[in-house]
Amino acid sequence: MRAPVTGENEVQELKRQLAAASEAARDAYRDTTRLIQLLALLGQPGGPDELMEDLLAVLSDVFFTDVVCMAQLAGDRLVVTGSCGLPEDDPGFTDGWTAGESALAALSGAAPVAVGGGVRGADAPGSVSRLGIRSAAWIPLSSEPYADTLLILFRTSDRPFAVADLRILSSVAGRLHLALQEREHNATIEQLAHFGHLLTRHLEAEPLLSAAADLLLRLTRADRSWVVTVEGTQAQLRAHRGLPAAQVQGWPRPAAAVDEPPGCGAGLAEVLRVAVTCEHGPTALLYAGRERPRPFARGTLEIMTIFGNHLGVALTNAELYRTLAERATRDPLTGLANRSALVSHLDRLLSAEDRSRVGVLFCDLDGFKAVNDLLGHEAGDELLLQVAERLRRGIRPEDLLARFGGDEFVIVLDRIKQLAEVAEIGGRVCADLNDLFTVSGERVHVSCSIGGVLGVRGGTTPSAMLRDADAAMYVAKGRGSGQVEVFDEDASHRSRDRLDLRSELLLARDRGQLHLAYQPIFALDSRAIVAFEALLRWTHPHHGNVPPDVFIPLAEESGAIVEIGQWVMEQACRQLAQWHRLPEGRGLGMSVNLSPVQLHQAHAAERTLGVIRAAGLHPADIWLEITEHSYLRHEVTEYASALGAAGVHLVLDDFGTAYSNLAYLKRLPIEILKIDKSFVSGVTGGHLDLSIVRAILAIADSLGLVAIAEGIETEEQRTALRALGCRLGQGYLLSRPLPAAQAGLLLRPQEQMPARARNAR
């Protein structure tokens, strides 16, 4: 190759132009990257601003806040980026607020911070300070230390943000953070297709390199142009203009021989070559050749160099686009379709004109958390990879396997005729996974709970199918591990009704739909009232009286039981305090049921004692009922011990219906046993039930405990229980649960408390 002969001045000028060209290339790359970030905000329907606005409004309603906002730390100030409850001209949007101690603590510790009992100083900034804020919470959007964005909620009510509130808010904040990132991420990909330079508008390598060959031919006024890419030791001809067929054959070639004859430059008088440098070194070679022996115009090499720099930027963008597209549709761990790709695929299938149907299997691993906790997250990832591979091998070629998130997988079944096929395939999947896996050198066992649904094309939506399949999966999981449950249309309606009830339960208390009924506990000999049991009731405006065995599990699933249980405790204590002020109400006790979910809350004992004392009661006035089916972990034992030490009487409910009775009596400071009504109902007719009740009473007597018989409905049952030595009881024979006003009319001079309960006062 002959280099052009130039004077010294011309060489310096060319060097200057080359430096300017390099700077221009770097600017082009930087500008393109900025463009990608900008496009991320505009490309998807329903951008981040709409997402933030909708979410803040929902948070305001759900958590009963006066102001909820998103704010970003800028220096020592918090600039409001979105709000529900602030006027649009609030200075917080422009000048920002001084960052208070709580906000800084939440950001630096990457953990939520809550304040109750009055919020003062910089913690209640700007116009918020004039509202009389009594409680607030600051939730960081990122779990990384020293993040810069907060979700902030302010209340004028004295009710503090509970631990459960903060946990939910942290989860919501984390999901919001991921959702905003995902929307920006997806928008980046779509917007990149609409803007850019002549080369950067091509987002795939093949058309980009084809356009490069064409443009290079025109820029250099060459007779031939071609583009070669180099990967490892191999070179591949990717695009060309004007090459004869004989020179197009024989690729790929060794990278070291790309310029050796008989190469593409054979028979050409002049050939110029430029290496295209990307972030990871030379990845492409641009060639321009002339058949006749005439030199290229002065500056052609520099033009090719500038063009090559632009092509390098475009290739980098194309690789970035490929990576982003891959991430937008693929789970980074397993390589399976992700949630976004799943919904798109399902939407396409449901929109197709076909007489067959579409099935969905929602799979959740049983036992995965135990493996993850015991062996660590790396082992958990290894297990997920093995599960994904086993699922991949077990599905049909036309089916789609996706990772929905965490340890949840979804299989989309195309061309299904009936629901039985969905159940059959689900059963095969369960059987495939019900096996041992080797993870980090350990043999572990997991199974899978699967919910399946069948969808009609044109008659349902992806979200409805996924919702119903998820609900079916929870039904399967409730039956035990490794089960399959499929929903038909009727079951789907029942599932939606259940979800609707769960949503409405969250607002039932504030709508005045929840109330307490009080059922007296009598001394069976004198019929004197010893205590009342507070029972929660829900009167729905459309469904009427919702049974507790329906709505209590819903409250436990949603976490609402923590707030509702606190309310029940407050109402029951206030009512007992009123009865204590009556002469006939002195010494009366109040029994309150506790959910297992409440038992596992941090600082539960302190909150419970605080409610009792705030009502002006002594802890010994309260009986707390713990169901025998509760999962009593170590912290529950500590909770019970702390309350027992303070004087609260602990009641073991449904005694005799589980297998660990005596173990509970040994671990917990139980004072009172409730004999389950299933035994009481047979005390007059069956030898077995009579023997069980006699045995329970003997246990209670030997341990110095008090026994209460539940569900007494006939005089014969009461007589039999008295003959067995049972002193206390409750049931419809004695009194149904009553509103507070009617229950108060039943009060009569009462028998003293049993000795153990009396001594605890």
NUMI-196169 format. One record per residue (C-alpha): x negated, y negated, z; residue in one letter. Coordinates in steps of 0.25 Angstrom, whole numbers, padded with zeros to 4 digits, always signed. Last residue first. Example, Ala and Ser with C-alpha at 12.3 -4.5 7.8 and 13.67 -1.06 7.14 Angstrom:
BEGIN
-0055+0004+0029S;-0049+0018+0031A;
//
This chain:
BEGIN
+0214+0041+0360R;+0207+0055+0357A;+0213+0061+0370N;+0227+0059+0365R;+0224+0066+0352A;+0218+0078+0359R;+0229+0078+0369A;+0240+0078+0359P;+0247+0064+0359M;+0258+0061+0369Q;+0272+0064+0366E;+0280+0053+0360Q;+0291+0043+0364P;+0299+0041+0351R;+0295+0036+0338L;+0305+0040+0327L;+0309+0026+0323L;+0295+0022+0319G;+0296+0033+0308A;+0307+0025+0302Q;+0300+0012+0301A;+0287+0019+0297A;+0293+0026+0285P;+0296+0041+0288L;+0289+0054+0286P;+0299+0065+0289R;+0302+0068+0303S;+0303+0080+0313L;+0308+0091+0304L;+0301+0084+0292Y;+0288+0087+0298G;+0278+0084+0309Q;+0272+0091+0321G;+0265+0091+0334L;+0265+0101+0346R;+0262+0114+0339C;+0262+0125+0350G;+0267+0137+0342L;+0281+0135+0348A;+0281+0121+0344R;+0278+0125+0330L;+0289+0135+0329A;+0299+0125+0334T;+0295+0115+0324R;+0296+0125+0313Q;+0309+0129+0317E;+0314+0115+0318E;+0311+0114+0303T;+0302+0105+0294E;+0289+0104+0301I;+0279+0099+0291G;+0266+0097+0299E;+0263+0104+0312A;+0253+0095+0320I;+0242+0102+0329A;+0233+0095+0339V;+0219+0100+0342L;+0212+0105+0354G;+0204+0115+0346L;+0211+0128+0352S;+0225+0121+0351D;+0222+0117+0336A;+0217+0131+0332I;+0229+0137+0339A;+0239+0128+0332L;+0233+0132+0319I;+0234+0147+0322A;+0249+0146+0326R;+0251+0138+0313V;+0244+0149+0305I;+0252+0160+0312S;+0265+0153+0310L;+0261+0152+0295D;+0258+0166+0294L;+0270+0172+0302H;+0279+0164+0292G;+0293+0158+0295G;+0293+0148+0306T;+0279+0143+0304V;+0280+0143+0289G;+0283+0128+0287S;+0272+0124+0297V;+0261+0132+0289F;+0264+0124+0276S;+0266+0112+0285K;+0251+0111+0288D;+0247+0111+0303I;+0241+0098+0306K;+0229+0098+0315L;+0225+0087+0325I;+0212+0084+0332E;+0202+0085+0321I;+0188+0080+0324P;+0182+0086+0311L;+0171+0097+0308R;+0177+0109+0316K;+0192+0106+0313L;+0188+0105+0299Y;+0180+0118+0299A;+0193+0125+0306L;+0202+0121+0294N;+0193+0124+0283S;+0202+0133+0274Y;+0214+0123+0271A;+0229+0124+0274T;+0227+0126+0289G;+0228+0112+0294F;+0236+0103+0284D;+0230+0090+0291D;+0218+0089+0300L;+0221+0077+0309V;+0210+0068+0315L;+0214+0059+0327H;+0207+0046+0327V;+0199+0043+0340G;+0187+0036+0335A;+0179+0049+0336A;+0189+0056+0327G;+0188+0045+0317L;+0173+0046+0316A;+0173+0061+0316S;+0183+0061+0304A;+0175+0052+0296Y;+0162+0060+0299E;+0169+0072+0295T;+0174+0066+0282V;+0160+0061+0279E;+0155+0076+0280H;+0166+0080+0269R;+0180+0085+0272L;+0186+0088+0259Y;+0201+0086+0264S;+0210+0099+0263H;+0212+0099+0278E;+0219+0085+0277T;+0214+0075+0286I;+0224+0068+0295E;+0220+0055+0303L;+0228+0053+0316W;+0228+0039+0321I;+0231+0034+0335D;+0217+0038+0340A;+0210+0028+0331P;+0217+0017+0340H;+0226+0008+0333L;+0226-0007+0331G;+0229-0007+0316A;+0215-0011+0313A;+0210+0000+0322R;+0216+0011+0313I;+0211+0004+0300V;+0197+0003+0305G;+0197+0017+0310L;+0200+0022+0296T;+0190+0012+0289R;+0179+0017+0299E;+0182+0032+0296A;+0182+0030+0281A;+0169+0024+0280H;+0166+0031+0267A;+0178+0038+0261Q;+0178+0053+0261H;+0190+0054+0271L;+0198+0045+0262Q;+0197+0054+0250V;+0201+0066+0259P;+0214+0059+0262S;+0218+0055+0276L;+0232+0056+0282N;+0236+0047+0293V;+0242+0051+0307S;+0247+0040+0316M;+0248+0042+0331G;+0258+0037+0341L;+0253+0034+0355G;+0262+0022+0357R;+0274+0022+0347G;+0286+0023+0356E;+0282+0010+0363P;+0280+0003+0349L;+0267-0004+0346R;+0261+0009+0342H;+0271+0010+0331W;+0265-0003+0325Q;+0251+0002+0326A;+0255+0015+0319L;+0261+0008+0308Q;+0248+0000+0306R;+0240+0013+0307C;+0248+0019+0296A;+0247+0007+0287Q;+0232+0006+0288E;+0230+0021+0286M;+0239+0022+0274V;+0232+0010+0268W;+0218+0016+0270Q;+0224+0029+0264G;+0228+0021+0252I;+0215+0015+0250E;+0207+0028+0251V;+0218+0036+0243I;+0216+0027+0231A;+0204+0035+0227G;+0211+0039+0214S;+0211+0054+0217E;+0215+0052+0231E;+0226+0043+0228A;+0231+0053+0217L;+0230+0065+0228P;+0239+0056+0237I;+0249+0053+0226F;+0254+0067+0223V;+0253+0074+0237D;+0259+0061+0243P;+0272+0063+0235P;+0276+0051+0226V;+0289+0045+0231N;+0296+0038+0219G;+0289+0040+0205H;+0294+0027+0200H;+0292+0017+0211P;+0282+0026+0218H;+0284+0028+0233T;+0271+0033+0239W;+0270+0039+0253R;+0258+0040+0263L;+0261+0048+0276L;+0257+0042+0290A;+0259+0053+0300E;+0265+0049+0313F;+0261+0052+0327A;+0266+0059+0340V;+0281+0057+0338I;+0289+0064+0349A;+0296+0077+0345R;+0295+0082+0359S;+0290+0096+0356D;+0285+0094+0342L;+0277+0082+0345A;+0280+0074+0332F;+0272+0069+0320I;+0279+0058+0313P;+0279+0056+0298Q;+0276+0042+0294Y;+0278+0037+0280A;+0268+0027+0273L;+0270+0019+0261H;+0264+0017+0247L;+0272+0010+0236Q;+0270-0004+0240G;+0263-0008+0227R;+0250-0010+0234D;+0250+0004+0239R;+0254+0010+0225A;+0243+0003+0217L;+0233+0015+0217L;+0245+0025+0217L;+0249+0019+0203E;+0237+0024+0196S;+0238+0038+0203R;+0253+0039+0199L;+0249+0035+0185D;+0238+0046+0184L;+0248+0056+0189R;+0259+0052+0179D;+0248+0053+0168R;+0245+0067+0173S;+0259+0071+0173R;+0261+0066+0159H;+0249+0074+0155S;+0254+0087+0162A;+0267+0085+0153D;+0259+0083+0140E;+0250+0096+0143D;+0238+0095+0151F;+0227+0106+0152V;+0220+0110+0165E;+0207+0118+0165V;+0200+0123+0178Q;+0185+0125+0181G;+0186+0119+0195S;+0199+0119+0203G;+0214+0116+0201R;+0211+0101+0203G;+0201+0101+0193K;+0211+0106+0182A;+0221+0094+0187V;+0209+0085+0186Y;+0206+0090+0172M;+0220+0088+0168A;+0219+0073+0172A;+0207+0072+0163D;+0214+0078+0151A;+0225+0069+0153D;+0216+0056+0154R;+0208+0061+0142L;+0220+0064+0134M;+0227+0050+0137A;+0214+0043+0134S;+0212+0050+0121P;+0226+0046+0116T;+0239+0054+0114T;+0249+0056+0103G;+0242+0054+0090G;+0235+0067+0091R;+0241+0075+0102V;+0233+0078+0114G;+0230+0091+0122L;+0224+0090+0136V;+0214+0097+0144G;+0208+0096+0158G;+0196+0103+0162I;+0189+0106+0175S;+0175+0112+0173C;+0165+0121+0180S;+0151+0119+0186V;+0142+0129+0192H;+0127+0126+0195V;+0114+0134+0193R;+0102+0126+0197E;+0090+0123+0189G;+0093+0109+0186S;+0106+0113+0181V;+0110+0128+0177T;+0124+0129+0174F;+0134+0140+0179L;+0147+0142+0173D;+0161+0137+0172N;+0158+0128+0160L;+0162+0138+0149D;+0174+0143+0156A;+0179+0128+0158C;+0177+0125+0143V;+0184+0138+0139R;+0196+0134+0148G;+0197+0120+0142G;+0197+0127+0128I;+0209+0135+0132E;+0216+0124+0139A;+0215+0115+0127V;+0219+0126+0118E;+0232+0128+0127A;+0235+0114+0125L;+0239+0116+0110Q;+0234+0114+0096K;+0220+0108+0097I;+0213+0102+0085R;+0202+0094+0093D;+0198+0097+0107L;+0191+0085+0114V;+0182+0090+0126I;+0180+0081+0137V;+0168+0081+0148F;+0168+0076+0162E;+0155+0077+0171D;+0152+0063+0171G;+0159+0057+0159G;+0168+0061+0147F;+0157+0070+0141R;+0163+0073+0127A;+0165+0086+0119L;+0172+0085+0106L;+0179+0097+0099D;+0178+0100+0085E;+0166+0109+0086P;+0173+0117+0097R;+0169+0116+0112I;+0160+0126+0120G;+0146+0122+0116R;+0149+0108+0120R;+0154+0111+0133L;+0142+0119+0136R;+0133+0108+0132E;+0141+0098+0140A;+0140+0107+0152V;+0125+0108+0151Q;+0123+0093+0149L;+0132+0090+0161L;+0124+0100+0169L;+0111+0093+0166E;+0117+0079+0169D;+0121+0085+0183G;+0107+0090+0185A;+0102+0076+0182E;+0113+0070+0191H;+0108+0078+0203G;+0108+0093+0208L;+0118+0093+0219L;+0126+0080+0216D;+0127+0083+0201N;+0130+0098+0203V;+0141+0095+0213A;+0147+0084+0204K;+0147+0094+0192F;+0156+0104+0200G;+0168+0104+0191D;+0165+0098+0178L;+0176+0090+0171D;+0182+0093+0157C;+0193+0085+0150F;+0198+0094+0138L;+0205+0086+0127V;+0213+0092+0116G;+0218+0086+0103V;+0229+0091+0095R;+0232+0097+0081S;+0241+0091+0071R;+0230+0081+0066D;+0230+0066+0062E;+0219+0061+0070A;+0221+0050+0081S;+0219+0060+0092L;+0206+0065+0087L;+0201+0051+0085R;+0205+0047+0099D;+0198+0059+0104L;+0185+0056+0097H;+0185+0042+0102S;+0188+0046+0116V;+0177+0056+0116L;+0167+0046+0110A;+0170+0036+0121S;+0169+0047+0132R;+0156+0052+0127N;+0153+0063+0117A;+0143+0073+0121L;+0128+0070+0121G;+0127+0075+0135T;+0120+0064+0143L;+0122+0052+0134P;+0137+0055+0132D;+0139+0052+0117R;+0148+0042+0110T;+0143+0028+0114A;+0129+0034+0117R;+0128+0039+0103E;+0133+0026+0097A;+0123+0018+0106L;+0112+0027+0102T;+0115+0026+0087R;+0117+0011+0088Y;+0104+0010+0095L;+0098+0018+0084E;+0104+0009+0073A;+0100-0003+0081N;+0086+0001+0081T;+0087+0004+0067L;+0092-0010+0064A;+0081-0016+0072V;+0071-0008+0065G;+0078-0012+0052L;+0076-0026+0055H;+0062-0024+0058N;+0060-0016+0045G;+0066-0028+0038F;+0056-0037+0044I;+0045-0028+0040T;+0051-0026+0026M;+0051-0041+0024I;+0037-0041+0030E;+0032-0031+0019L;+0039-0039+0008T;+0032-0052+0012G;+0025-0053-0001R;+0033-0047-0012A;+0031-0032-0014F;+0020-0028-0023P;+0022-0024-0038R;+0017-0010-0042P;+0031-0005-0047R;+0038+0006-0039E;+0040-0003-0026R;+0042+0002-0012G;+0049-0001+0001A;+0048+0008+0013Y;+0053+0006+0027L;+0048+0016+0038L;+0057+0019+0050A;+0056+0023+0064T;+0043+0016+0068P;+0043+0014+0084G;+0054+0016+0094H;+0060+0002+0095E;+0060+0002+0080C;+0049-0001+0070T;+0052+0000+0055V;+0039+0003+0048A;+0037-0005+0035V;+0032+0001+0022R;+0030-0006+0008L;+0027+0002-0004V;+0022-0003-0018E;+0019+0005-0030A;+0029+0016-0028L;+0027+0030-0034G;+0027+0037-0021A;+0033+0028-0010G;+0043+0038-0005C;+0032+0048-0002G;+0024+0058-0011P;+0015+0053-0006P;+0012+0049+0009E;+0020+0038+0015D;+0030+0046+0024V;+0019+0057+0027A;+0016+0054+0042A;+0031+0055+0045A;+0032+0069+0039P;+0043+0070+0029R;+0059+0070+0030P;+0061+0070+0018W;+0057+0077+0006G;+0066+0071-0004Q;+0068+0056-0006V;+0055+0054-0014Q;+0060+0064-0025A;+0074+0057-0026A;+0068+0044-0030P;+0067+0032-0020L;+0075+0020-0023G;+0081+0016-0010R;+0079+0024+0002H;+0084+0029+0016A;+0080+0038+0027R;+0068+0045+0023L;+0063+0053+0035Q;+0050+0054+0042A;+0047+0065+0052Q;+0036+0065+0062T;+0044+0059+0073G;+0056+0051+0066E;+0052+0042+0055V;+0062+0035+0046T;+0059+0032+0032V;+0066+0021+0024V;+0065+0019+0009W;+0064+0008-0001S;+0062+0008-0016R;+0060-0002-0027D;+0057-0013-0018A;+0063-0027-0018R;+0058-0028-0003T;+0071-0033+0003L;+0080-0026-0007R;+0074-0012-0005L;+0073-0014+0010L;+0088-0017+0010L;+0091-0004+0004D;+0082+0004+0012A;+0087-0003+0025A;+0102+0000+0021A;+0099+0015+0020S;+0091+0014+0034L;+0103+0007+0040L;+0113+0017+0033P;+0105+0029+0039E;+0102+0023+0053A;+0116+0019+0058E;+0119+0005+0063L;+0118-0003+0050H;+0122-0017+0054R;+0108-0019+0059T;+0102-0019+0044L;+0110-0031+0039L;+0109-0038+0053H;+0120-0035+0063G;+0134-0035+0066F;+0146-0025+0065H;+0140-0012+0068A;+0133-0017+0081L;+0147-0021+0086Q;+0151-0006+0087E;+0139-0001+0094I;+0138-0012+0104T;+0153-0011+0107A;+0151+0003+0112N;+0140-0001+0122H;+0147-0013+0127E;+0159-0004+0129R;+0151+0006+0136E;+0144-0004+0145Q;+0157-0010+0149L;+0162+0004+0152A;+0150+0008+0160L;+0151-0005+0169H;+0166-0003+0170L;+0163+0011+0174R;+0153+0007+0185G;+0163-0004+0190A;+0174+0006+0191V;+0166+0016+0198S;+0161+0005+0208S;+0175+0000+0209L;+0180+0014+0213I;+0169+0016+0223R;+0172+0002+0229L;+0186+0004+0230D;+0184+0018+0237A;+0175+0011+0247V;+0186+0001+0250A;+0187-0013+0245F;+0192-0021+0257P;+0206-0025+0259R;+0206-0039+0265D;+0213-0045+0253S;+0208-0056+0245T;+0201-0046+0236R;+0188-0048+0227F;+0182-0038+0217L;+0169-0039+0210I;+0163-0030+0199L;+0148-0034+0198L;+0138-0035+0188T;+0123-0037+0190D;+0117-0024+0193A;+0106-0024+0204Y;+0106-0009+0206P;+0112-0001+0195E;+0126+0004+0198S;+0132-0005+0189S;+0145-0013+0189L;+0142-0018+0204P;+0155-0018+0212I;+0157-0030+0222W;+0169-0029+0231A;+0177-0040+0238A;+0186-0042+0250S;+0193-0054+0257R;+0192-0064+0246I;+0199-0077+0250G;+0202-0082+0236L;+0194-0094+0237R;+0181-0086+0237S;+0185-0080+0223V;+0183-0094+0217S;+0168-0093+0218G;+0162-0082+0226P;+0168-0072+0236A;+0155-0064+0240D;+0148-0078+0239A;+0153-0081+0253G;+0164-0073+0259R;+0173-0060+0257V;+0182-0057+0268G;+0185-0044+0275G;+0179-0035+0264G;+0167-0034+0256V;+0163-0024+0246A;+0150-0020+0239V;+0149-0010+0227P;+0135-0004+0224A;+0124-0008+0215A;+0116-0012+0227G;+0111-0025+0221S;+0124-0028+0214L;+0133-0025+0225A;+0124-0033+0235A;+0123-0045+0226L;+0139-0045+0225A;+0140-0043+0240S;+0130-0054+0243E;+0137-0065+0234G;+0133-0068+0220A;+0136-0083+0218T;+0147-0084+0207W;+0147-0086+0193G;+0146-0099+0185D;+0154-0095+0173T;+0163-0084+0176F;+0163-0086+0191G;+0167-0101+0189P;+0182-0096+0187D;+0188-0101+0174D;+0194-0088+0171E;+0201-0087+0184P;+0196-0075+0193L;+0206-0063+0196G;+0201-0053+0186C;+0187-0056+0182S;+0175-0054+0172G;+0161-0059+0170T;+0160-0066+0183V;+0146-0072+0185V;+0139-0068+0198L;+0128-0077+0203R;+0114-0076+0208D;+0108-0073+0195G;+0119-0068+0186A;+0126-0057+0193L;+0138-0052+0184Q;+0153-0052+0189A;+0165-0044+0186M;+0178-0048+0193C;+0189-0044+0202V;+0197-0055+0209V;+0210-0053+0218D;+0208-0038+0220T;+0218-0027+0221F;+0208-0016+0218F;+0217-0010+0207V;+0222-0023+0201D;+0209-0031+0201S;+0202-0018+0196L;+0212-0018+0184V;+0210-0032+0181A;+0194-0031+0182L;+0195-0018+0172L;+0203-0025+0162D;+0194-0038+0161E;+0181-0029+0161M;+0186-0020+0150L;+0191-0032+0142E;+0177-0039+0144D;+0170-0026+0140P;+0177-0025+0127G;+0190-0019+0123G;+0188-0014+0109P;+0173-0011+0107Q;+0164-0019+0099G;+0163-0032+0106L;+0154-0031+0118L;+0145-0021+0113A;+0143-0030+0100L;+0136-0040+0109L;+0126-0029+0114Q;+0123-0024+0100I;+0121-0038+0096L;+0111-0041+0106R;+0103-0029+0101T;+0104-0034+0087T;+0099-0047+0092D;+0087-0041+0099R;+0084-0032+0087Y;+0085-0044+0077A;+0076-0053+0087D;+0065-0041+0086R;+0066-0041+0071A;+0064-0056+0070A;+0052-0056+0079E;+0046-0045+0070S;+0049-0054+0058A;+0043-0066+0064A;+0030-0058+0067A;+0030-0053+0052L;+0032-0067+0047Q;+0020-0072+0055R;+0012-0060+0050K;+0016-0063+0036L;+0012-0078+0038E;-0001-0073+0044Q;-0004-0064+0031V;+0000-0076+0022E;-0010-0085+0028N;-0021-0075+0027E;-0018-0073+0012G;-0011-0061+0007T;-0014-0048-0001V;-0002-0039+0000P;-0005-0025+0006A;-0006-0013-0004R;+0000+0000+0000M;
//
